[in-house]
C-alpha cells in the first residue's frame, strides 16, 4: 500500500513538474531562434524531486502537452516544434531529468557535488540541441546568421562553422544554466523536499 501511495504521489508530482517546466520555458530572454530560458531549472528540479524514471515521466508529459499544440515550449506548441530546429533540446531534457534523478539518489545531500553533477546531467541536452540545430543550420542563411551574430556578441572566435554553431547553441548558455538554473534547482529541491517530509510525504 505504501508503494502504491508513493507511486500516486510521484505521478501527481510529475504532472505538477511538467507544468513547472512549461512555466519556466516562458521565462525567457530572446536573443534569436534559441532564447535563454529557465527550462533547465524545471527539468533538473523534476529529476531531483522525482528520481530518474518519474523525472523522465514529467518531461514526457511536458512534451505531450506541446504535441497537442499547447504553447508550452519557448517556441510555442505543436508537432512542428517537436521536429523543429530546437527539438534537440526538448528531447535532451528526457535524459537530463533522468541523470539529475540518478545523481540525486547517489549523492544525497552533498550539495556542492549535486550542483556540479548538473553539468554532466545537462550534457545530453547540449549534445542533442547542438546536433539538431546544426542539421537545420547547414544551408539555412537565417539560422547561420543568428549563430554568427551570437558568437560576435560574446566575442567568441569563429574558428569553423561547426564550432560557431556549437558556441551559439551550447557555450553561451552554460553560465546561466550552471549559475542560475541549476543552482536554483538545488536550492528549491532541498526546500520542497523538506516541506514534503514535514507533511509525511516521502519522495
URQUIWO-V966838 format. One record per residue. N is the residue number from 0. RES is the residue in three letters. PHI is phi in whole degrees, -180 to 180 (none if undefined). BURIAL is + if it has 9 or more other C-alpha atoms within 8 Angstrom, else -. D_CENTER is the distance of its C-alpha to the mean C-alpha in whole Angstrom. Layout:
BEGIN
[[N,RES,PHI,BURIAL,D_CENTER] [N,RES,PHI,BURIAL,D_CENTER]]
END
This chain:
BEGIN
[[0,UNK,none,-,33] [1,UNK,-63,-,31] [2,UNK,-62,-,28] [3,UNK,-64,-,29] [4,UNK,-64,-,28] [5,UNK,-65,+,25] [6,UNK,-63,-,23] [7,UNK,-64,-,24] [8,UNK,-63,+,22] [9,UNK,-68,+,19] [10,UNK,-65,+,19] [11,UNK,-64,-,20] [12,UNK,-67,+,17] [13,UNK,-63,+,15] [14,UNK,-67,+,16] [15,UNK,-60,-,16] [16,UNK,-68,+,12] [17,UNK,-62,+,11] [18,UNK,-68,+,13] [19,UNK,-61,+,11] [20,UNK,-61,+,8] [21,UNK,-62,+,11] [22,UNK,-67,+,12] [23,UNK,-65,+,10] [24,UNK,-68,+,9] [25,UNK,-83,+,13] [26,UNK,-86,-,13] [27,UNK,-142,+,13] [28,UNK,-125,-,15] [29,UNK,-85,-,17] [30,UNK,-113,-,18] [31,UNK,156,-,18] [32,UNK,-60,-,17] [33,UNK,-113,-,13] [34,UNK,-84,+,13] [35,UNK,-72,+,11] [36,UNK,-135,+,9] [37,UNK,-101,+,8] [38,UNK,-59,+,5] [39,UNK,-59,+,3] [40,UNK,-59,+,7] [41,UNK,-65,+,7] [42,UNK,-68,+,4] [43,UNK,-65,+,7] [44,UNK,-62,+,9] [45,UNK,-60,+,10] [46,UNK,-64,+,10] [47,UNK,-61,+,13] [48,UNK,-75,+,14] [49,UNK,-106,+,15] [50,UNK,85,+,15] [51,UNK,-62,+,14] [52,UNK,-80,+,15] [53,UNK,-74,+,15] [54,UNK,-63,+,11] [55,UNK,-63,+,11] [56,UNK,-61,+,14] [57,UNK,-60,+,11] [58,UNK,-67,+,9] [59,UNK,-61,+,12] [60,UNK,-63,+,14] [61,UNK,-60,+,11] [62,UNK,-65,+,12] [63,UNK,-64,-,15] [64,UNK,-66,+,16] [65,UNK,-65,+,15] [66,UNK,-61,+,17] [67,UNK,-91,+,20] [68,UNK,78,+,19] [69,UNK,-72,+,18] [70,UNK,-79,+,17] [71,UNK,-99,+,13] [72,UNK,-89,+,11] [73,UNK,-60,+,12] [74,UNK,-100,-,14] [75,UNK,107,+,16] [76,UNK,-149,+,16] [77,UNK,113,+,18] [78,UNK,-58,+,19] [79,UNK,-58,-,19] [80,UNK,-66,+,15] [81,UNK,-72,+,14] [82,UNK,-124,-,17] [83,UNK,-92,-,17] [84,UNK,-72,+,16] [85,UNK,-105,+,12] [86,UNK,-66,+,12] [87,UNK,-60,+,11] [88,UNK,-64,+,7] [89,UNK,-61,+,7] [90,UNK,-76,+,9] [91,UNK,-65,+,7] [92,UNK,-58,+,5] [93,UNK,-58,+,8] [94,UNK,-74,+,9] [95,UNK,-65,+,7] [96,UNK,-63,+,8] [97,UNK,-61,+,11] [98,UNK,-67,+,11] [99,UNK,-61,+,10] [100,UNK,-65,+,13] [101,UNK,-63,+,15] [102,UNK,-67,+,15] [103,UNK,-63,+,16] [104,UNK,-65,-,19] [105,UNK,-82,-,20] [106,UNK,-94,+,20] [107,UNK,55,-,21] [108,UNK,-100,-,22] [109,UNK,-80,-,22] [110,UNK,-57,-,20] [111,UNK,-62,-,20] [112,UNK,-67,-,19] [113,UNK,-63,+,16] [114,UNK,-65,+,15] [115,UNK,-63,-,15] [116,UNK,-65,+,14] [117,UNK,-67,+,10] [118,UNK,-66,+,11] [119,UNK,-65,-,12] [120,UNK,-61,+,9] [121,UNK,-81,+,7] [122,UNK,-56,+,10] [123,UNK,-59,+,10] [124,UNK,-65,+,7] [125,UNK,-63,+,9] [126,UNK,-64,+,12] [127,UNK,-68,+,12] [128,UNK,-60,+,11] [129,UNK,-65,+,14] [130,UNK,-61,+,16] [131,UNK,-70,+,16] [132,UNK,-62,+,16] [133,UNK,-59,+,19] [134,UNK,-59,-,20] [135,UNK,-75,+,21] [136,UNK,-75,+,22] [137,UNK,-63,-,25] [138,UNK,83,-,27] [139,UNK,-109,-,26] [140,UNK,-63,-,27] [141,UNK,-66,-,25] [142,UNK,-69,+,21] [143,UNK,-65,+,24] [144,UNK,-66,-,25] [145,UNK,-61,+,22] [146,UNK,-60,+,21] [147,UNK,-65,+,24] [148,UNK,-68,-,24] [149,UNK,-67,+,21] [150,UNK,-69,+,22] [151,UNK,-67,+,25] [152,UNK,-62,-,24] [153,UNK,-95,-,22] [154,UNK,69,-,26] [155,UNK,-93,-,24] [156,UNK,-67,-,27] [157,UNK,-88,+,27] [158,UNK,-65,-,28] [159,UNK,-160,-,27] [160,UNK,-63,-,25] [161,UNK,-59,-,23] [162,UNK,-65,+,22] [163,UNK,-60,+,22] [164,UNK,-66,+,19] [165,UNK,-61,+,17] [166,UNK,-64,+,18] [167,UNK,-76,+,17] [168,UNK,-110,+,14] [169,UNK,-131,+,12] [170,UNK,-58,-,15] [171,UNK,-72,+,15] [172,UNK,-97,+,12] [173,UNK,-61,-,12] [174,UNK,-57,-,14] [175,UNK,-64,-,12] [176,UNK,-58,+,9] [177,UNK,-74,+,12] [178,UNK,-86,-,14] [179,UNK,-118,+,13] [180,UNK,-59,+,9] [181,UNK,-72,+,10] [182,UNK,-63,+,13] [183,UNK,-64,+,13] [184,UNK,-62,+,11] [185,UNK,-64,+,14] [186,UNK,-64,-,16] [187,UNK,-68,+,16] [188,UNK,-58,+,15] [189,UNK,-63,-,19] [190,UNK,-67,-,20] [191,UNK,-67,-,19] [192,UNK,-59,+,20] [193,UNK,-63,-,23] [194,UNK,-63,-,24] [195,UNK,-67,+,23] [196,UNK,-63,+,26] [197,UNK,-61,-,28] [198,UNK,-97,-,28] [199,UNK,76,-,29] [200,UNK,-107,-,26] [201,UNK,-92,-,24] [202,UNK,-123,-,21]]
END
